[in-house]
Each structure stands twice: as structure tokens, then as C-alpha cells.
Amino acid sequence: MISIEEEKFSVIYEMDGYTPQDFIDSLALDKNRKKVFQAGEGAGASGSFFFFSDDNRFIIKTLQGQEK
């Protein structure tokens, strides 16, 4: 069973022409490990950090508190 959050997310990425496999391929840990650790080193005062996926297709940002 798919959650409401997953359903909303799937509508957004389908509107942009992405598939679940696009996310899997772009965000594979083995490809992005170095960027994740580098992003953590530069975390701002809020504790959030962001990085571009290895193939530069996606930006990943952590969210804290009410920012969610």
C-alpha cells in the first residue's frame, strides 16, 4: 500500500518527467558518498545541508523542524 506522502511525491516527479529509477540511479550511495560527507562538513547554523547528486540532476537538502 502506498502512503499519501509517496503518492504526492510520485505525482510531482511524474509531472517533471522523472521515474523512480531516475532517483535510484542518481542517488545511489556508491556514487554520492563523497558528496554527502562533504555537504555535512559545511552544514549551516540550522544543521541542514544540501548537495547535488553525482550526475547533477537533483539537489538534496535536509530539513529541520518547521521547515518540513
MOPAC internal coordinates of N, CA, C and O (Angstrom, degrees):
PM7 1SCF
backbone

  N    0.0000 0     0.00 0     0.00 0    0    0    0
  C    1.4447 1     0.00 0     0.00 0    1    0    0
  C    1.5352 1   109.43 1     0.00 0    2    1    0
  O    1.2310 1   120.60 1   -45.44 1    3    2    1
  N    1.3002 1   116.46 1   134.56 1    3    2    1
  C    1.4728 1   122.66 1  -177.91 1    5    3    2
  C    1.5330 1   109.44 1   -91.10 1    6    5    3
  O    1.2310 1   120.84 1   -43.52 1    7    6    5
  N    1.3334 1   116.00 1   136.48 1    7    6    5
  C    1.4650 1   120.09 1   179.97 1    9    7    6
  C    1.5310 1   109.75 1   -78.49 1   10    9    7
  O    1.2310 1   121.19 1   -14.76 1   11   10    9
  N    1.3260 1   115.34 1   165.24 1   11   10    9
  C    1.4679 1   121.08 1   178.26 1   13   11   10
  C    1.5228 1   109.90 1   -61.84 1   14   13   11
  O    1.2310 1   120.34 1   139.74 1   15   14   13
  N    1.3556 1   116.96 1   -40.26 1   15   14   13
  C    1.4694 1   120.83 1   179.62 1   17   15   14
  C    1.5187 1   110.95 1   -62.96 1   18   17   15
  O    1.2310 1   120.58 1   136.18 1   19   18   17
  N    1.3347 1   116.49 1   -43.82 1   19   18   17
  C    1.4662 1   120.58 1   178.82 1   21   19   18
  C    1.5211 1   110.89 1   -63.84 1   22   21   19
  O    1.2310 1   120.36 1   141.30 1   23   22   21
  N    1.3080 1   116.91 1   -38.70 1   23   22   21
  C    1.4630 1   121.31 1   179.22 1   25   23   22
  C    1.5339 1   110.62 1   -64.68 1   26   25   23
  O    1.2310 1   120.42 1   135.32 1   27   26   25
  N    1.3289 1   116.80 1   -44.68 1   27   26   25
  C    1.4680 1   120.56 1   178.93 1   29   27   26
  C    1.5257 1   110.26 1   -61.89 1   30   29   27
  O    1.2310 1   120.85 1   135.05 1   31   30   29
  N    1.3210 1   115.97 1   -44.95 1   31   30   29
  C    1.4566 1   120.70 1  -179.24 1   33   31   30
  C    1.5315 1   110.50 1   -62.48 1   34   33   31
  O    1.2310 1   120.25 1   138.52 1   35   34   33
  N    1.3289 1   117.12 1   -41.48 1   35   34   33
  C    1.4670 1   119.61 1  -178.89 1   37   35   34
  C    1.5243 1   111.73 1   -65.13 1   38   37   35
  O    1.2310 1   119.92 1   145.22 1   39   38   37
  N    1.3263 1   117.75 1   -34.78 1   39   38   37
  C    1.4642 1   120.84 1   177.08 1   41   39   38
  C    1.5304 1   109.84 1   -64.17 1   42   41   39
  O    1.2310 1   120.52 1   137.52 1   43   42   41
  N    1.3371 1   116.62 1   -42.48 1   43   42   41
  C    1.4662 1   120.78 1  -179.05 1   45   43   42
  C    1.5225 1   110.80 1   -64.48 1   46   45   43
  O    1.2310 1   119.82 1   130.66 1   47   46   45
  N    1.3277 1   117.96 1   -49.34 1   47   46   45
  C    1.4625 1   117.46 1  -176.74 1   49   47   46
  C    1.5236 1   112.23 1   -71.22 1   50   49   47
  O    1.2310 1   119.52 1   150.05 1   51   50   49
  N    1.3094 1   118.53 1   -29.95 1   51   50   49
  C    1.4630 1   119.99 1   175.34 1   53   51   50
  C    1.5262 1   111.07 1   -66.99 1   54   53   51
  O    1.2310 1   120.16 1   143.19 1   55   54   53
  N    1.3371 1   117.29 1   -36.81 1   55   54   53
  C    1.4647 1   120.83 1   177.62 1   57   55   54
  C    1.5297 1   110.95 1   -63.26 1   58   57   55
  O    1.2310 1   120.59 1   148.91 1   59   58   57
  N    1.3305 1   116.48 1   -31.09 1   59   58   57
  C    1.4591 1   121.46 1   179.39 1   61   59   58
  C    1.5282 1   112.54 1   -88.93 1   62   61   59
  O    1.2310 1   120.25 1  -179.11 1   63   62   61
  N    1.3213 1   117.13 1     0.89 1   63   62   61
  C    1.4600 1   120.90 1   177.05 1   65   63   62
  C    1.5186 1   114.92 1    82.66 1   66   65   63
  O    1.2310 1   119.89 1  -160.02 1   67   66   65
  N    1.3363 1   117.82 1    19.98 1   67   66   65
  C    1.4558 1   121.60 1   178.47 1   69   67   66
  C    1.5112 1   110.82 1  -100.74 1   70   69   67
  O    1.2310 1   121.07 1   -23.22 1   71   70   69
  N    1.3210 1   115.56 1   156.78 1   71   70   69
  C    1.4603 1   122.38 1   175.67 1   73   71   70
  C    1.5232 1   108.75 1  -117.89 1   74   73   71
  O    1.2310 1   119.99 1   -17.07 1   75   74   73
  N    1.3167 1   117.62 1   162.93 1   75   74   73
  C    1.4621 1   119.14 1   175.52 1   77   75   74
  C    1.5358 1   111.54 1   -55.57 1   78   77   75
  O    1.2310 1   120.02 1   144.44 1   79   78   77
  N    1.3250 1   117.56 1   -35.56 1   79   78   77
  C    1.4584 1   120.64 1  -179.94 1   81   79   78
  C    1.5305 1   111.67 1   -64.87 1   82   81   79
  O    1.2310 1   120.20 1   147.49 1   83   82   81
  N    1.3397 1   117.22 1   -32.51 1   83   82   81
  C    1.4651 1   120.50 1   176.13 1   85   83   82
  C    1.5265 1   110.26 1   -58.27 1   86   85   83
  O    1.2310 1   120.48 1   136.29 1   87   86   85
  N    1.3259 1   116.69 1   -43.71 1   87   86   85
  C    1.4613 1   121.15 1   179.62 1   89   87   86
  C    1.5245 1   110.67 1   -67.52 1   90   89   87
  O    1.2310 1   120.54 1   136.22 1   91   90   89
  N    1.3053 1   116.57 1   -43.78 1   91   90   89
  C    1.4621 1   120.76 1   179.68 1   93   91   90
  C    1.5186 1   110.26 1   -59.59 1   94   93   91
  O    1.2310 1   120.39 1   133.75 1   95   94   93
  N    1.3228 1   116.85 1   -46.25 1   95   94   93
  C    1.4634 1   121.21 1  -178.76 1   97   95   94
  C    1.5301 1   111.78 1   -66.43 1   98   97   95
  O    1.2310 1   120.02 1   135.19 1   99   98   97
  N    1.3237 1   117.56 1   -44.81 1   99   98   97
  C    1.4656 1   121.43 1  -175.84 1  101   99   98
  C    1.5218 1   113.38 1   -73.75 1  102  101   99
  O    1.2310 1   120.39 1   149.39 1  103  102  101
  N    1.3169 1   116.86 1   -30.61 1  103  102  101
  C    1.4673 1   120.24 1  -172.94 1  105  103  102
  C    1.5226 1   113.48 1  -105.52 1  106  105  103
  O    1.2310 1   120.02 1  -164.92 1  107  106  105
  N    1.3228 1   117.57 1    15.08 1  107  106  105
  C    1.4643 1   120.86 1   178.67 1  109  107  106
  C    1.5230 1   109.92 1   -55.84 1  110  109  107
  O    1.2310 1   120.76 1   -48.35 1  111  110  109
  N    1.3114 1   116.15 1   131.65 1  111  110  109
  C    1.4615 1   121.00 1  -175.78 1  113  111  110
  C    1.5220 1   112.08 1   -58.90 1  114  113  111
  O    1.2310 1   120.00 1   139.30 1  115  114  113
  N    1.3251 1   117.60 1   -40.70 1  115  114  113
  C    1.4639 1   119.44 1  -178.41 1  117  115  114
  C    1.5280 1   112.06 1   -61.60 1  118  117  115
  O    1.2310 1   119.95 1   151.52 1  119  118  117
  N    1.3266 1   117.71 1   -28.48 1  119  118  117
  C    1.4639 1   121.76 1   179.13 1  121  119  118
  C    1.5288 1   112.03 1   -84.57 1  122  121  119
  O    1.2310 1   119.80 1   154.73 1  123  122  121
  N    1.3253 1   118.00 1   -25.27 1  123  122  121
  C    1.4618 1   122.34 1  -170.30 1  125  123  122
  C    1.5239 1   115.05 1  -114.52 1  126  125  123
  O    1.2310 1   119.89 1   179.25 1  127  126  125
  N    1.2937 1   117.81 1    -0.75 1  127  126  125
  C    1.4714 1   121.63 1  -174.89 1  129  127  126
  C    1.5307 1   111.92 1   -52.33 1  130  129  127
  O    1.2310 1   119.93 1   130.71 1  131  130  129
  N    1.3083 1   117.73 1   -49.29 1  131  130  129
  C    1.4680 1   121.24 1  -177.56 1  133  131  130
  C    1.5276 1   110.99 1   -61.82 1  134  133  131
  O    1.2310 1   119.99 1   137.90 1  135  134  133
  N    1.3352 1   117.62 1   -42.10 1  135  134  133
  C    1.4672 1   121.01 1  -179.16 1  137  135  134
  C    1.5248 1   111.49 1   -66.34 1  138  137  135
  O    1.2310 1   120.33 1   143.70 1  139  138  137
  N    1.3227 1   116.97 1   -36.30 1  139  138  137
  C    1.4671 1   120.26 1   179.32 1  141  139  138
  C    1.5248 1   109.96 1   -62.59 1  142  141  139
  O    1.2310 1   120.45 1   133.70 1  143  142  141
  N    1.3239 1   116.74 1   -46.30 1  143  142  141
  C    1.4620 1   119.67 1  -179.08 1  145  143  142
  C    1.5146 1   111.38 1   -68.99 1  146  145  143
  O    1.2310 1   119.53 1   143.57 1  147  146  145
  N    1.3197 1   118.50 1   -36.43 1  147  146  145
  C    1.4632 1   120.98 1   177.21 1  149  147  146
  C    1.5275 1   110.39 1   -65.30 1  150  149  147
  O    1.2310 1   120.11 1   139.99 1  151  150  149
  N    1.3233 1   117.40 1   -40.01 1  151  150  149
  C    1.4667 1   121.14 1   179.66 1  153  151  150
  C    1.5226 1   110.53 1   -63.60 1  154  153  151
  O    1.2310 1   119.96 1   141.88 1  155  154  153
  N    1.3243 1   117.69 1   -38.12 1  155  154  153
  C    1.4576 1   121.46 1   179.11 1  157  155  154
  C    1.5095 1   112.77 1   -63.75 1  158  157  155
  O    1.2310 1   120.55 1   148.93 1  159  158  157
  N    1.3230 1   116.56 1   -31.07 1  159  158  157
  C    1.4599 1   120.67 1   179.78 1  161  159  158
  C    1.5267 1   111.67 1   -68.14 1  162  161  159
  O    1.2310 1   119.97 1   152.78 1  163  162  161
  N    1.3214 1   117.66 1   -27.22 1  163  162  161
  C    1.4599 1   121.26 1  -176.50 1  165  163  162
  C    1.5113 1   113.76 1  -105.27 1  166  165  163
  O    1.2310 1   120.04 1  -159.43 1  167  166  165
  N    1.3242 1   117.53 1    20.57 1  167  166  165
  C    1.4641 1   120.77 1  -178.17 1  169  167  166
  C    1.5218 1   110.60 1   -58.13 1  170  169  167
  O    1.2310 1   121.06 1   -42.43 1  171  170  169
  N    1.3147 1   115.58 1   137.57 1  171  170  169
  C    1.4588 1   120.86 1  -179.62 1  173  171  170
  C    1.5078 1   112.51 1   -77.32 1  174  173  171
  O    1.2310 1   121.09 1     8.08 1  175  174  173
  N    1.3153 1   115.53 1  -171.92 1  175  174  173
  C    1.4668 1   121.94 1  -177.44 1  177  175  174
  C    1.5263 1   111.83 1   -61.84 1  178  177  175
  O    1.2310 1   120.44 1   150.24 1  179  178  177
  N    1.3233 1   116.76 1   -29.76 1  179  178  177
  C    1.4619 1   119.96 1  -179.01 1  181  179  178
  C    1.5178 1   112.19 1   -74.93 1  182  181  179
  O    1.2310 1   120.40 1   165.80 1  183  182  181
  N    1.3283 1   116.84 1   -14.20 1  183  182  181
  C    1.4568 1   120.83 1  -176.86 1  185  183  182
  C    1.5204 1   112.44 1    89.54 1  186  185  183
  O    1.2310 1   119.55 1   173.59 1  187  186  185
  N    1.3291 1   118.46 1    -6.41 1  187  186  185
  C    1.4617 1   122.13 1   178.03 1  189  187  186
  C    1.5205 1   109.65 1   -80.46 1  190  189  187
  O    1.2310 1   121.39 1   -25.84 1  191  190  189
  N    1.3192 1   114.95 1   154.16 1  191  190  189
  C    1.4583 1   119.41 1   172.71 1  193  191  190
  C    1.5096 1   108.62 1  -144.99 1  194  193  191
  O    1.2310 1   120.80 1   -17.18 1  195  194  193
  N    1.3303 1   116.07 1   162.82 1  195  194  193
  C    1.4488 1   119.20 1   176.83 1  197  195  194
  C    1.5135 1   109.77 1  -143.36 1  198  197  195
  O    1.2310 1   121.55 1   -19.88 1  199  198  197
  N    1.3397 1   114.65 1   160.12 1  199  198  197
  C    1.4534 1   120.72 1   176.77 1  201  199  198
  C    1.5259 1   108.93 1  -154.31 1  202  201  199
  O    1.2310 1   121.20 1   -23.00 1  203  202  201
  N    1.3131 1   115.32 1   157.00 1  203  202  201
  C    1.4569 1   121.17 1   173.24 1  205  203  202
  C    1.5199 1   108.05 1   -86.19 1  206  205  203
  O    1.2310 1   120.42 1   -36.47 1  207  206  205
  N    1.3316 1   116.80 1   143.53 1  207  206  205
  C    1.4581 1   119.60 1   174.87 1  209  207  206
  C    1.5246 1   108.50 1   -61.93 1  210  209  207
  O    1.2310 1   120.72 1   -20.31 1  211  210  209
  N    1.3090 1   116.24 1   159.69 1  211  210  209
  C    1.4566 1   121.61 1  -176.20 1  213  211  210
  C    1.5279 1   112.57 1   -53.91 1  214  213  211
  O    1.2310 1   120.33 1   144.96 1  215  214  213
  N    1.3242 1   116.97 1   -35.04 1  215  214  213
  C    1.4686 1   120.61 1  -179.52 1  217  215  214
  C    1.5367 1   112.43 1   -92.68 1  218  217  215
  O    1.2310 1   120.60 1  -173.57 1  219  218  217
  N    1.3468 1   116.46 1     6.43 1  219  218  217
  C    1.4746 1   123.33 1   178.84 1  221  219  218
  C    1.5259 1   114.66 1    61.46 1  222  221  219
  O    1.2310 1   119.91 1  -155.75 1  223  222  221
  N    1.3110 1   117.78 1    24.25 1  223  222  221
  C    1.4624 1   120.74 1   178.12 1  225  223  222
  C    1.5215 1   112.37 1   -87.93 1  226  225  223
  O    1.2310 1   120.33 1   153.61 1  227  226  225
  N    1.3370 1   116.97 1   -26.39 1  227  226  225
  C    1.4507 1   120.79 1  -174.38 1  229  227  226
  C    1.5246 1   110.56 1  -134.82 1  230  229  227
  O    1.2310 1   121.12 1   -29.36 1  231  230  229
  N    1.3308 1   115.46 1   150.64 1  231  230  229
  C    1.4585 1   122.60 1   171.87 1  233  231  230
  C    1.5257 1   106.62 1  -110.11 1  234  233  231
  O    1.2310 1   120.82 1   -50.81 1  235  234  233
  N    1.3007 1   116.04 1   129.19 1  235  234  233
  C    1.4543 1   121.55 1   179.20 1  237  235  234
  C    1.5190 1   107.60 1  -110.02 1  238  237  235
  O    1.2310 1   120.60 1   -50.20 1  239  238  237
  N    1.3225 1   116.46 1   129.80 1  239  238  237
  C    1.4590 1   121.33 1   178.63 1  241  239  238
  C    1.5186 1   108.37 1  -134.70 1  242  241  239
  O    1.2310 1   120.92 1   -46.42 1  243  242  241
  N    1.3292 1   115.84 1   133.58 1  243  242  241
  C    1.4558 1   118.87 1   173.54 1  245  243  242
  C    1.5184 1   108.78 1   -80.67 1  246  245  243
  O    1.2310 1   120.57 1   -28.91 1  247  246  245
  N    1.3015 1   116.52 1   151.09 1  247  246  245
  C    1.4649 1   122.12 1   179.67 1  249  247  246
  C    1.5181 1   109.23 1  -119.61 1  250  249  247
  O    1.2310 1   121.32 1   -36.86 1  251  250  249
  N    1.3119 1   115.07 1   143.14 1  251  250  249
  C    1.4590 1   121.32 1  -179.84 1  253  251  250
  C    1.5304 1   109.33 1  -121.78 1  254  253  251
  O    1.2310 1   120.90 1   -35.46 1  255  254  253
  N    1.3208 1   115.88 1   144.54 1  255  254  253
  C    1.4588 1   122.49 1   172.39 1  257  255  254
  C    1.5051 1   115.84 1    47.65 1  258  257  255
  O    1.2310 1   120.72 1    52.45 1  259  258  257
  N    1.3423 1   116.23 1  -127.55 1  259  258  257
  C    1.4561 1   121.63 1  -174.94 1  261  259  258
  C    1.5334 1   113.16 1   -69.48 1  262  261  259
  O    1.2310 1   120.26 1   164.76 1  263  262  261
  N    1.3253 1   117.11 1   -15.24 1  263  262  261
  C    1.4486 1   120.54 1   178.85 1  265  263  262
  C    1.5305 1   111.13 1   -61.41 1  266  265  263
  O    1.2310 1   120.91 1   154.40 1  267  266  265
  N    1.3293 1   115.86 1   -25.60 1  267  266  265
  C    1.4646 1   120.43 1   179.47 1  269  267  266
  C    1.4936 1   109.75 1   -61.20 1  270  269  267
  O    1.2310 1   120.10 1   180.00 1  271  270  269

